[in-house]
Amino acid sequence: MALKSHFSEKPLLECGCDEVGRGCLAGPVCAAAVIFPYDYVNAEINDSKQLTAAKREQLRQIIERDAVAYAVVEISERKIDEINILNASILGMNEAVGKLSVKPEFLLIDGNKFKDQWQIPYQCVVKGDATYLSIAAASILAKTYRDDLMVRLDAEYPMYDWKNNKGYPSPKHIAAVHQYGMSPYHRRSFHLKNQLSLEF
């Protein structure tokens, strides 16, 4: 089923926002914001988790070409440790919106929690990356940006196998942490407690 091109009935500049990397042991969380033309249609764009790496790379170029504006940011491991992963994800989406070349009139947020710092109306959408084109596009940009980053970091610390697991807790990654300890890119807080269901 094709994703929806817009939420509002009025032709607003709608911006889809999503983040990638919440469940990782290492590396930043990356967030993206994408504004498409109001009635933009692309049947190939979907939730990044449903696409192959090759397809995501292909769509990344199309999204960057077709978007009215887009931005991708990363929130560091140390910031995640400082404010927790939920707040880091929200911060990332706000920073991505702030980097856009045009100011959106409405935000579509993947998930069920958000705190807006720009005084822009917004709507949270659970599984929004499988519902709206702009959120799906943001998920693709965030995912491809972060995957590229983790492959580069793998060259520094190949024992953790980040080029394959991208910082997620795979058996090889966990075994390497036990054997070698944590790298400077590991999130210290994730080894002390589970932060995935935190409140603000």
C-alpha positions as CSV (number, residue, x, y, z in Angstrom):
1,M,0.0,0.0,0.0
2,A,1.4,3.4,-0.9
3,L,2.2,5.7,1.9
4,K,0.3,9.0,2.5
5,S,1.7,12.1,1.0
6,H,0.4,14.5,3.7
7,F,-1.5,14.7,7.0
8,S,-3.2,18.1,6.7
9,E,-6.0,18.9,4.4
10,K,-4.5,22.3,3.7
11,P,-1.4,22.5,1.5
12,L,1.1,23.1,4.3
13,L,4.9,22.6,4.3
14,E,4.8,19.4,6.3
15,C,8.0,17.9,7.6
16,G,8.5,14.3,8.5
17,C,10.9,13.5,11.3
18,D,12.5,10.2,12.4
19,E,15.6,8.9,14.1
20,V,17.7,5.8,13.9
21,G,20.0,4.1,16.4
22,R,18.0,4.1,19.6
23,G,18.7,0.5,20.5
24,C,22.5,0.6,19.8
25,L,25.3,0.0,22.2
26,A,27.6,2.3,20.3
27,G,27.6,5.3,18.0
28,P,25.3,8.3,17.9
29,V,21.6,8.4,17.4
30,C,20.9,10.1,14.0
31,A,17.8,12.1,13.2
32,A,16.5,13.4,9.9
33,A,13.8,15.9,8.8
34,V,12.3,15.9,5.3
35,I,9.9,18.3,3.5
36,F,8.4,17.1,0.3
37,P,6.0,19.0,-2.0
38,Y,2.5,18.8,-0.6
39,D,1.2,16.1,-3.1
40,Y,4.5,14.3,-3.6
41,V,4.1,10.7,-4.7
42,N,6.7,7.9,-4.8
43,A,5.6,4.3,-4.5
44,E,9.1,3.1,-3.7
45,I,9.7,5.0,-0.5
46,N,8.9,2.9,2.6
47,D,10.0,2.4,6.1
48,S,13.8,2.0,6.0
49,K,13.6,-1.3,7.9
50,Q,11.6,-2.8,5.1
51,L,14.2,-1.9,2.4
52,T,17.5,-3.5,1.4
53,A,20.7,-1.5,1.9
54,A,21.0,-1.1,-1.8
55,K,17.5,0.2,-2.1
56,R,18.0,2.7,0.7
57,E,21.0,4.1,-1.0
58,Q,19.1,4.5,-4.3
59,L,16.2,6.2,-2.6
60,R,18.5,8.4,-0.6
61,Q,19.6,10.1,-3.8
62,I,16.0,10.5,-5.0
63,I,14.9,11.9,-1.6
64,E,17.7,14.5,-1.6
65,R,16.8,15.4,-5.2
66,D,13.1,15.7,-4.7
67,A,12.8,17.2,-1.2
68,V,11.9,20.8,-0.7
69,A,14.4,20.6,2.1
70,Y,16.1,18.0,4.3
71,A,18.6,17.7,7.1
72,V,20.4,15.0,9.1
73,V,22.0,15.4,12.5
74,E,23.8,13.1,15.0
75,I,23.6,13.3,18.8
76,S,26.7,11.9,20.3
77,E,27.1,9.0,22.7
78,R,28.1,11.3,25.5
79,K,25.0,13.4,25.0
80,I,22.9,10.2,25.1
81,D,24.5,9.2,28.4
82,E,23.8,12.7,29.7
83,I,20.1,13.1,28.8
84,N,19.0,9.5,28.0
85,I,18.2,8.0,24.7
86,L,14.6,9.2,24.5
87,N,15.5,12.8,25.1
88,A,18.5,12.5,22.7
89,S,16.2,11.2,20.0
90,I,13.8,14.2,20.5
91,L,16.7,16.6,20.6
92,G,18.0,15.1,17.3
93,M,14.7,15.6,15.5
94,N,14.4,19.2,16.8
95,E,18.0,19.9,15.6
96,A,17.2,18.5,12.2
97,V,14.2,20.7,11.9
98,G,16.3,23.7,12.9
99,K,18.9,22.9,10.1
100,L,16.3,22.9,7.3
101,S,16.7,25.6,4.7
102,V,13.0,26.5,5.0
103,K,10.8,26.5,8.1
104,P,8.1,23.9,8.1
105,E,4.5,24.7,9.0
106,F,3.7,21.3,10.5
107,L,5.7,18.4,11.9
108,L,5.0,14.7,11.5
109,I,6.9,12.8,14.2
110,D,7.5,9.1,14.2
111,G,6.6,7.7,17.6
112,N,4.4,8.7,20.5
113,K,6.5,11.3,22.3
114,F,7.9,14.7,21.3
115,K,8.7,18.1,22.8
116,D,8.8,20.8,20.2
117,Q,11.3,23.7,20.6
118,W,10.3,25.7,17.6
119,Q,6.6,26.4,18.3
120,I,5.5,24.5,15.2
121,P,2.3,22.4,15.4
122,Y,3.0,18.7,15.3
123,Q,1.4,15.3,15.2
124,C,3.0,12.1,16.7
125,V,2.3,9.0,14.6
126,V,3.1,5.5,15.9
127,K,4.6,3.6,13.0
128,G,4.7,6.8,11.1
129,D,7.6,5.6,9.0
130,A,5.1,3.0,7.5
131,T,2.3,5.6,7.1
132,Y,3.7,8.9,5.7
133,L,6.2,9.5,2.9
134,S,8.0,12.2,4.6
135,I,8.6,10.2,7.8
136,A,9.7,7.2,5.8
137,A,12.1,9.4,3.8
138,A,13.5,10.8,7.1
139,S,14.0,7.2,8.3
140,I,15.9,6.4,5.1
141,L,18.2,9.4,5.3
142,A,18.9,8.8,9.0
143,K,19.6,5.1,8.4
144,T,21.9,5.6,5.5
145,Y,23.8,8.4,7.2
146,R,24.3,6.4,10.4
147,D,25.2,3.2,8.6
148,D,27.9,5.1,6.6
149,L,29.2,6.5,9.9
150,M,29.4,3.1,11.6
151,V,31.3,1.6,8.7
152,R,33.9,4.4,9.0
153,L,34.1,3.8,12.8
154,D,34.6,0.1,12.2
155,A,37.9,0.9,10.5
156,E,39.1,2.3,13.9
157,Y,37.7,-0.6,16.0
158,P,37.2,-3.6,13.8
159,M,36.9,-6.0,16.7
160,Y,33.3,-4.9,17.4
161,D,32.1,-5.7,13.8
162,W,30.3,-2.4,13.4
163,K,30.4,-2.6,9.6
164,N,27.9,-5.5,10.0
165,N,26.0,-4.8,13.2
166,K,26.1,-1.0,13.0
167,G,26.4,-0.8,16.8
168,Y,23.4,-2.9,17.7
169,P,23.9,-5.6,20.3
170,S,24.8,-8.6,18.1
171,P,26.4,-11.7,19.7
172,K,29.8,-10.8,18.2
173,H,29.5,-7.2,19.4
174,I,28.6,-8.2,22.9
175,A,31.4,-10.8,23.0
176,A,33.9,-8.1,21.9
177,V,32.8,-5.7,24.6
178,H,33.4,-8.5,27.2
179,Q,36.8,-9.2,25.7
180,Y,38.2,-5.8,24.9
181,G,36.0,-3.5,27.0
182,M,34.2,-0.4,25.7
183,S,35.5,1.9,23.0
184,P,35.2,5.7,23.1
185,Y,32.1,5.4,20.9
186,H,30.2,3.1,23.3
187,R,27.3,4.5,25.3
188,R,28.2,4.0,29.0
189,S,24.6,4.3,30.2
190,F,23.5,1.4,28.0
191,H,25.7,-1.0,29.9
192,L,24.3,0.1,33.2
193,K,20.6,0.0,32.6
194,N,18.0,-0.3,29.9
195,Q,17.0,3.2,28.7
196,L,14.7,2.2,25.9
197,S,11.4,2.9,27.8
198,L,12.3,6.1,29.7
199,E,10.1,8.9,30.4
200,F,11.1,12.6,29.8
